[in-house]
Amino acid sequence: MEFFGHVIDGAEVASAGGETFASVDPYTREPWAEVALGGPAEVDLAVAAARRAFDEGPWPRMGRAERGRLLHRLADLILANADRLGLADTRDMGKPITQSRGNDVPRAADNFRFFADHARLTPAEALPMDSGHHAYTRYEPVGVAAAVAPWNFPLMLETWKIAPALAWGNTVVLKPAEDTPASATILARLALEAGLPPGVLNVVHGYGPDSAGQALTEHPGVDRITFTGESATGRVISAAAARNLVPVSLELGGKGGNAVFADADLDNAVSWSLRAIFTNAGQVCLAGSRLYVQRPVFEEFLARFTAAAGAMRLGDPKLDSTEIGPLASETHYRKVRGYVESVADEGGAVHAGGLGDGWFVRPTIVTGLPATARHQREEIFGPVVTVTPFDTEDEVVALMNGTRYGLNAMLFTESLSRAHRVSARLRAGTVWVNCFFIRDLRAPFGGAGDSGVGREGGTFSREFFTEPKAVVMQID
């Protein structure tokens, strides 16, 4: 089996005591890689390396153009190694290779290119004062950033955190999810190949509670924490950060509502709604897992949607023909299976889909559930969607807002007035109209309520990963 070590201070290393764990391929359900198992000792080494690289090294002292040149070189290497990076994520968590290699790898490269250019081109402010003074602003790196990434979009979301932190001159310690370690080590190898100095990007593998994740988020040597994952874990990290007075950015769970109005283009609505819930086997925080269809088109939409879902191809995620792979782990499969098996207990019916072989869950459509059902309130994180009719605009807005989450929402309508009106009323960080998961890296990304704290993207990432400074000079 291939070995994936920590990357600390420019070297790939094993754990101090030689401890390892296995990464399991969800399709074969067999180990495919051996991974260094880190803990507090490895975190201490990584944070110390990142601190030295920040306090004494060239990275924060480089011009933004020079840092940007190295980050563009890293983006080039990511694309040159697309097959290897894509396959690593596919083998780690079962994502179809067409998604990991075809979508996540290019987006990872784009993350570095965008933030490299954004840092280089973003202007500061000059503030002439009537008092005979002149003020201007500086955006200075904060120090060591701790990045804790999820397992559903490993490479893409790791780079979403790393790229702006590095572009603004910080150093990083990354703790990838234990289910998806491989691409993080490969990325760190490529960063060294691109010319990033030792200690600028460090990777420590391990578990969360009582292990590497907890040690990193509680570490007094960390200046920022960025985390994507479950809401419960986000609360724990937020409490730890508060004790150290460390700012946090938390992108947490979601329970996205999706409203299809009677005037919608149904072909378009079916196509996007299918992607919104079944991409990556529904293991997406932005998944449109609550689908509301206006009653005049409910039956027609449901028939089209069901037929399209039933035609999706399950299989080996390493094949280009596969559209839905297995769930990422046995633990997660058991969780999603529990929701599928309890539909009747909550008053609903499995209209289509259900459990497959191994860790597969077929595209599952559930009807007849009340708004109070667990399936309507809790994040399932699998290929399971509830479909509910509605009558009025006010009704569907209340249904979509009737959740503790507020990450995203979708609506399909041909009425421009309704699109603006409903978007303004929805409690969500992002609202997609007649589409899904279209991103502009300049736009804010994050959620309300149990979906997180803060925003990332564009100037929002700059504000998080820098300390703004005002300089005031006497002129007269």
C-alpha positions as CSV (number, residue, x, y, z in Angstrom):
1,M,0.0,0.0,0.0
2,E,1.1,3.6,-0.7
3,F,2.2,5.6,2.4
4,F,1.0,9.1,3.0
5,G,3.0,10.9,5.8
6,H,2.7,14.2,7.5
7,V,4.5,17.1,5.8
8,I,6.2,19.3,8.4
9,D,8.8,21.9,7.9
10,G,9.4,20.9,4.3
11,A,9.8,17.1,4.9
12,E,7.3,14.2,4.6
13,V,7.6,12.3,7.9
14,A,6.1,9.5,9.8
15,S,4.6,9.9,13.3
16,A,7.1,10.0,16.2
17,G,5.9,6.7,17.5
18,G,5.4,5.2,14.0
19,E,1.6,5.0,14.5
20,T,-0.5,4.6,11.3
21,F,-4.1,4.1,10.2
22,A,-5.6,2.7,7.0
23,S,-7.5,4.6,4.4
24,V,-10.4,2.4,3.1
25,D,-11.7,2.5,-0.5
26,P,-15.5,2.7,-0.1
27,Y,-16.1,0.8,-3.3
28,T,-13.9,-2.2,-2.5
29,R,-14.3,-1.7,1.3
30,E,-10.6,-2.7,1.6
31,P,-7.6,-0.6,2.8
32,W,-5.8,1.0,-0.1
33,A,-3.3,3.3,1.7
34,E,-1.4,3.6,5.0
35,V,-1.4,7.0,6.6
36,A,0.7,8.5,9.4
37,L,-1.4,8.9,12.6
38,G,-0.6,12.2,14.3
39,G,-1.5,13.7,17.6
40,P,-0.5,16.6,19.8
41,A,3.2,15.9,19.3
42,E,3.0,16.2,15.5
43,V,0.8,19.3,15.8
44,D,3.3,21.0,18.1
45,L,6.0,20.3,15.5
46,A,3.9,21.6,12.7
47,V,2.8,24.8,14.5
48,A,6.4,25.5,15.5
49,A,7.5,25.1,11.9
50,A,4.8,27.4,10.6
51,R,5.7,29.9,13.3
52,R,9.4,29.9,12.3
53,A,8.5,30.2,8.7
54,F,6.3,33.2,9.5
55,D,8.6,34.9,12.0
56,E,11.9,34.3,10.4
57,G,11.3,33.0,6.8
58,P,10.9,34.8,3.5
59,W,7.2,34.1,2.8
60,P,5.5,37.0,4.6
61,R,8.3,39.3,3.5
62,M,8.0,38.5,-0.2
63,G,6.2,40.9,-2.5
64,R,2.7,39.8,-3.4
65,A,3.7,39.4,-7.0
66,E,6.5,36.9,-6.0
67,R,4.2,35.0,-3.8
68,G,1.6,35.0,-6.5
69,R,4.1,33.6,-9.0
70,L,4.8,30.6,-6.8
71,L,1.1,30.0,-6.2
72,H,0.5,30.1,-9.9
73,R,3.3,27.5,-10.3
74,L,1.5,25.3,-7.7
75,A,-1.7,25.7,-9.7
76,D,0.1,24.5,-12.8
77,L,1.4,21.4,-10.9
78,I,-2.1,20.6,-9.6
79,L,-3.4,20.5,-13.2
80,A,-0.4,18.5,-14.3
81,N,-1.2,15.9,-11.6
82,A,-4.9,15.9,-12.1
83,D,-5.2,12.2,-12.6
84,R,-3.3,11.4,-9.5
85,L,-5.1,14.0,-7.3
86,G,-8.5,13.0,-8.7
87,L,-7.9,9.3,-8.1
88,A,-6.7,9.9,-4.6
89,D,-10.0,11.6,-3.6
90,T,-12.0,8.9,-5.5
91,R,-10.3,6.1,-3.7
92,D,-10.5,7.8,-0.3
93,M,-14.2,8.7,-0.4
94,G,-15.9,7.1,-3.4
95,K,-16.6,10.3,-5.4
96,P,-17.0,9.5,-9.2
97,I,-13.7,10.3,-11.0
98,T,-15.5,12.6,-13.4
99,Q,-16.3,14.8,-10.4
100,S,-13.0,14.6,-8.5
101,R,-10.7,14.9,-11.6
102,G,-13.1,16.9,-13.8
103,N,-14.4,19.4,-11.3
104,D,-12.5,19.4,-8.0
105,V,-9.0,19.5,-9.4
106,P,-9.5,22.4,-11.8
107,R,-11.3,24.3,-9.0
108,A,-8.4,23.7,-6.7
109,A,-6.0,25.2,-9.3
110,D,-8.5,28.1,-9.7
111,N,-8.5,28.8,-6.0
112,F,-4.7,29.4,-6.0
113,R,-4.8,31.5,-9.2
114,F,-7.7,33.6,-8.0
115,F,-6.4,34.4,-4.6
116,A,-2.8,35.0,-5.8
117,D,-4.2,37.6,-8.2
118,H,-6.7,39.0,-5.7
119,A,-3.9,39.6,-3.1
120,R,-1.7,41.2,-5.8
121,L,-4.3,43.5,-7.2
122,T,-6.4,44.5,-4.2
123,P,-5.8,48.2,-3.4
124,A,-5.5,49.7,0.0
125,E,-7.3,53.0,1.0
126,A,-5.8,56.5,1.1
127,L,-7.7,58.8,3.4
128,P,-6.8,62.5,3.2
129,M,-7.9,64.4,6.4
130,D,-9.0,68.0,6.9
131,S,-6.7,68.2,9.9
132,G,-3.6,68.3,7.8
133,H,-2.9,64.6,8.2
134,H,-3.0,61.7,5.8
135,A,-4.2,58.1,6.7
136,Y,-3.8,55.0,4.7
137,T,-4.5,51.3,5.3
138,R,-2.4,48.2,5.2
139,Y,-3.5,44.6,5.1
140,E,-0.9,42.5,7.0
141,P,-0.7,38.7,7.4
142,V,-1.9,37.4,10.8
143,G,0.6,34.6,11.3
144,V,-0.3,30.9,11.5
145,A,-3.6,29.7,10.2
146,A,-5.1,26.3,11.2
147,A,-7.2,24.8,8.5
148,V,-9.5,21.8,9.2
149,A,-11.0,20.4,6.1
150,P,-14.0,18.0,5.4
151,W,-14.1,14.7,3.6
152,N,-16.7,15.4,1.0
153,F,-14.6,17.8,-1.2
154,P,-11.1,17.2,0.1
155,L,-8.8,18.9,-2.4
156,M,-11.3,21.6,-3.4
157,L,-12.1,22.8,0.1
158,E,-8.5,22.4,1.4
159,T,-7.3,24.7,-1.2
160,W,-10.3,27.1,-0.7
161,K,-8.8,27.6,2.8
162,I,-5.1,27.4,2.1
163,A,-5.0,29.6,-1.0
164,P,-6.1,32.9,0.5
165,A,-4.2,32.3,3.7
166,L,-0.9,31.8,1.7
167,A,-1.7,34.6,-0.8
168,W,-1.8,37.1,2.0
169,G,1.5,35.9,3.5
170,N,0.4,33.6,6.3
171,T,1.7,30.1,7.0
172,V,-0.7,27.1,7.4
173,V,-1.1,23.9,9.3
174,L,-3.7,21.7,7.5
175,K,-5.6,18.9,9.2
176,P,-7.4,17.0,6.5
177,A,-10.3,14.7,7.4
178,E,-9.1,11.3,8.4
179,D,-11.3,9.7,5.8
180,T,-9.6,11.6,3.0
181,P,-5.9,12.1,3.7
182,A,-4.2,11.3,0.4
183,S,-4.7,14.4,-1.7
184,A,-3.5,16.7,1.2
185,T,-0.1,15.0,1.3
186,I,0.2,15.1,-2.5
187,L,-0.7,18.8,-2.4
188,A,1.9,19.5,0.1
189,R,4.5,17.6,-1.9
190,L,3.6,19.7,-5.0
191,A,3.8,22.9,-2.9
192,L,7.4,22.1,-2.1
193,E,8.1,21.3,-5.7
194,A,6.6,24.7,-6.7
195,G,9.1,26.4,-4.5
196,L,7.1,27.3,-1.4
197,P,9.6,27.5,1.5
198,P,9.7,24.8,4.2
199,G,7.2,25.4,7.0
200,V,4.8,27.5,4.9
201,L,2.4,24.6,4.3
202,N,2.3,21.8,6.8
203,V,0.0,18.8,6.9
204,V,-0.8,16.7,10.0
205,H,-3.0,13.6,9.7
206,G,-5.1,12.2,12.5
207,Y,-8.5,12.1,14.1
208,G,-10.5,15.0,15.6
209,P,-11.4,14.7,19.3
210,D,-8.6,13.9,21.6
211,S,-6.2,13.8,18.7
212,A,-4.7,16.0,16.0
213,G,-7.8,18.0,15.3
214,Q,-8.4,19.0,18.9
215,A,-4.7,19.7,19.5
216,L,-4.6,22.0,16.5
217,T,-7.7,24.1,17.2
218,E,-6.8,24.5,20.9
219,H,-3.1,25.3,20.1
220,P,-2.0,28.7,21.6
221,G,0.4,29.2,18.6
222,V,-2.5,29.5,16.1
223,D,-3.7,32.9,15.0
224,R,-6.7,31.9,12.8
225,I,-9.0,28.8,12.5
226,T,-10.9,28.0,9.4
227,F,-13.2,24.9,9.6
228,T,-15.7,23.2,7.4
229,G,-17.7,20.3,8.8
230,E,-20.6,19.4,11.1
231,S,-22.3,22.0,13.2
232,A,-21.7,20.1,16.5
233,T,-17.9,20.1,15.8
234,G,-18.1,23.8,14.9
235,R,-19.5,24.6,18.3
236,V,-16.6,22.8,20.0
237,I,-14.0,24.5,17.9
238,S,-15.7,27.9,18.4
239,A,-15.5,27.4,22.2
240,A,-11.8,26.4,22.0
241,A,-11.0,29.4,19.9
242,A,-12.8,31.7,22.2
243,R,-10.6,30.6,25.1
244,N,-7.6,31.7,23.1
245,L,-9.3,34.8,21.6
246,V,-8.6,33.4,18.1
247,P,-11.0,34.4,15.2
248,V,-12.8,31.6,13.5
249,S,-14.5,31.0,10.2
250,L,-17.0,28.2,10.3
251,E,-18.8,26.7,7.3
252,L,-21.0,24.1,8.7
253,G,-24.0,22.0,7.8
254,G,-27.0,22.7,5.6
255,K,-30.5,21.7,4.8
256,G,-31.1,23.5,1.5
257,G,-34.6,24.2,0.4
258,N,-35.4,24.2,-3.3
259,A,-38.7,25.7,-4.6
260,V,-40.1,25.0,-8.0
261,F,-42.8,27.4,-9.0
262,A,-45.6,26.5,-11.5
263,D,-44.1,28.9,-14.1
264,A,-40.7,27.3,-14.0
265,D,-39.0,25.7,-17.0
266,L,-39.5,22.2,-15.8
267,D,-36.7,20.7,-17.9
268,N,-34.3,23.1,-16.4
269,A,-35.7,22.6,-12.9
270,V,-35.4,18.8,-13.1
271,S,-31.9,18.9,-14.4
272,W,-30.5,21.3,-11.7
273,S,-32.6,19.7,-8.9
274,L,-31.1,16.3,-9.8
275,R,-27.6,17.7,-9.5
276,A,-28.5,19.6,-6.4
277,I,-29.2,16.4,-4.4
278,F,-27.4,13.5,-6.2
279,T,-24.0,15.1,-7.0
280,N,-21.4,13.3,-4.9
281,A,-24.1,10.9,-3.7
282,G,-25.7,13.8,-1.8
283,Q,-22.7,14.3,0.4
284,V,-22.7,18.1,-0.1
285,C,-23.4,20.7,2.5
286,L,-25.3,22.7,-0.1
287,A,-27.5,19.8,-1.2
288,G,-31.0,20.7,-2.1
289,S,-32.5,18.0,0.2
290,R,-35.9,19.6,0.7
291,L,-37.7,20.0,-2.6
292,Y,-40.9,22.0,-2.7
293,V,-43.0,21.9,-5.9
294,Q,-46.0,24.2,-6.5
295,R,-49.2,22.0,-6.7
296,P,-50.3,22.7,-10.3
297,V,-47.0,21.1,-11.6
298,F,-46.3,18.7,-8.7
299,E,-47.2,15.4,-10.4
300,E,-45.6,16.3,-13.7
301,F,-42.4,17.4,-12.0
302,L,-42.3,14.4,-9.7
303,A,-42.7,12.0,-12.7
304,R,-39.9,13.6,-14.7
305,F,-37.6,13.9,-11.6
306,T,-38.2,10.3,-10.7
307,A,-37.4,9.0,-14.2
308,A,-34.2,11.0,-14.4
309,A,-33.1,9.9,-10.9
310,G,-33.8,6.2,-11.8
311,A,-31.6,6.5,-14.9
312,M,-28.5,7.6,-13.0
313,R,-25.7,5.0,-13.2
314,L,-24.3,3.6,-10.0
315,G,-21.0,1.7,-10.0
316,D,-17.2,1.8,-9.7
317,P,-16.3,5.5,-9.1
318,K,-13.1,5.0,-11.0
319,L,-15.0,4.6,-14.2
320,D,-16.0,7.6,-16.3
321,S,-19.5,6.1,-16.8
322,T,-20.4,6.2,-13.1
323,E,-22.6,9.0,-11.9
324,I,-23.1,7.9,-8.3
325,G,-20.5,6.1,-6.1
326,P,-20.8,4.6,-2.7
327,L,-21.0,6.6,0.5
328,A,-17.7,7.6,1.9
329,S,-17.5,5.2,4.9
330,E,-19.3,2.4,6.7
331,T,-20.1,4.7,9.5
332,H,-21.7,7.3,7.2
333,Y,-23.5,4.6,5.3
334,R,-25.1,3.3,8.5
335,K,-26.3,6.8,9.3
336,V,-27.9,7.4,5.9
337,R,-29.4,3.9,5.9
338,G,-31.1,4.7,9.2
339,Y,-32.9,7.7,7.6
340,V,-34.0,5.6,4.6
341,E,-35.3,2.8,6.9
342,S,-37.2,5.2,9.1
343,V,-39.2,7.0,6.5
344,A,-42.4,5.1,7.2
345,D,-42.0,5.7,10.9
346,E,-42.2,9.4,10.2
347,G,-45.3,9.2,8.1
348,G,-43.8,9.2,4.7
349,A,-43.1,6.8,1.8
350,V,-40.0,5.9,-0.3
351,H,-41.4,6.9,-3.7
352,A,-38.2,5.7,-5.5
353,G,-34.7,4.4,-4.7
354,G,-33.6,2.8,-1.5
355,L,-30.6,0.9,-0.3
356,G,-28.1,-0.7,-2.7
357,D,-25.3,-3.2,-2.3
358,G,-22.3,-2.5,-0.2
359,W,-22.2,1.1,0.9
360,F,-24.4,2.3,-2.0
361,V,-27.7,4.2,-1.5
362,R,-29.7,4.6,-4.7
363,P,-31.1,8.0,-5.6
364,T,-34.0,8.1,-3.1
365,I,-37.1,10.2,-3.3
366,V,-39.3,10.5,-0.3
367,T,-42.9,11.8,-0.3
368,G,-45.6,12.4,2.2
369,L,-43.5,13.6,5.1
370,P,-44.7,16.4,7.4
371,A,-42.5,19.4,8.1
372,T,-41.8,18.1,11.6
373,A,-40.2,14.8,10.4
374,R,-36.5,14.2,11.1
375,H,-35.8,13.9,7.4
376,Q,-37.1,17.5,6.9
377,R,-35.1,18.9,9.8
378,E,-31.8,17.1,10.0
379,E,-28.9,17.0,7.6
380,I,-28.9,13.5,6.1
381,F,-25.9,14.1,3.9
382,G,-26.8,11.4,1.4
383,P,-28.7,10.9,-1.9
384,V,-32.1,11.3,-0.1
385,V,-34.6,14.1,-1.0
386,T,-38.0,14.9,0.4
387,V,-40.5,16.2,-2.1
388,T,-43.5,18.2,-0.9
389,P,-46.2,20.2,-2.6
390,F,-47.0,23.8,-1.8
391,D,-49.6,26.3,-2.8
392,T,-48.5,29.9,-2.2
393,E,-45.3,31.9,-2.1
394,D,-45.8,32.8,1.5
395,E,-46.2,29.1,2.4
396,V,-43.0,28.0,0.6
397,V,-40.9,30.8,2.1
398,A,-42.1,29.7,5.6
399,L,-41.3,26.1,4.8
400,M,-37.8,26.9,3.4
401,N,-37.0,29.2,6.4
402,G,-38.3,26.6,8.9
403,T,-34.9,25.2,9.7
404,R,-32.0,26.0,12.0
405,Y,-29.7,25.9,9.0
406,G,-29.2,28.8,6.6
407,L,-26.4,27.9,4.2
408,N,-28.2,28.0,0.8
409,A,-31.5,27.9,-1.1
410,M,-32.7,27.5,-4.7
411,L,-35.8,28.6,-6.6
412,F,-37.0,28.0,-10.1
413,T,-39.3,30.6,-11.7
414,E,-39.6,32.5,-15.0
415,S,-40.8,35.6,-13.0
416,L,-38.0,38.1,-12.5
417,S,-40.1,39.9,-9.8
418,R,-40.7,36.7,-7.9
419,A,-37.0,35.7,-8.1
420,H,-35.9,38.9,-6.5
421,R,-38.8,39.0,-4.0
422,V,-38.3,35.4,-2.7
423,S,-34.5,35.6,-2.7
424,A,-34.7,38.6,-0.4
425,R,-37.0,36.7,2.0
426,L,-35.0,33.5,2.3
427,R,-32.6,33.1,5.2
428,A,-29.6,31.7,3.4
429,G,-26.0,32.7,2.7
430,T,-26.5,31.9,-1.0
431,V,-29.6,31.8,-3.1
432,W,-29.4,30.2,-6.6
433,V,-32.1,31.1,-9.1
434,N,-32.7,28.7,-11.9
435,C,-29.3,27.0,-11.3
436,F,-27.2,25.4,-8.5
437,F,-23.6,25.5,-7.3
438,I,-22.5,28.3,-9.6
439,R,-19.7,30.1,-7.8
440,D,-17.9,33.3,-8.2
441,L,-14.8,33.4,-6.0
442,R,-15.3,37.1,-5.4
443,A,-18.7,36.5,-3.7
444,P,-19.2,35.8,0.0
445,F,-19.7,32.2,0.9
446,G,-21.0,31.0,4.3
447,G,-24.2,30.6,6.2
448,A,-26.5,31.7,9.0
449,G,-27.7,29.9,12.1
450,D,-26.3,26.3,12.4
451,S,-24.7,26.7,9.0
452,G,-21.8,28.7,10.4
453,V,-20.1,31.9,11.3
454,G,-18.4,34.4,9.0
455,R,-17.9,34.5,5.2
456,E,-15.0,33.5,2.9
457,G,-14.3,34.5,-0.7
458,G,-12.8,37.6,-2.3
459,T,-12.4,40.5,0.2
460,F,-14.1,38.4,2.9
461,S,-11.1,36.0,2.9
462,R,-8.8,39.0,2.9
463,E,-10.5,40.4,6.0
464,F,-10.2,37.1,7.8
465,F,-6.6,36.3,6.9
466,T,-5.2,39.7,7.5
467,E,-4.9,42.4,10.2
468,P,-6.0,45.7,8.8
469,K,-3.7,48.5,10.0
470,A,-4.3,52.3,9.8
471,V,-1.2,54.5,9.4
472,V,-1.7,58.2,10.1
473,M,0.9,60.7,9.1
474,Q,1.2,64.4,9.8
475,I,1.5,66.5,6.6
476,D,1.4,70.1,7.8
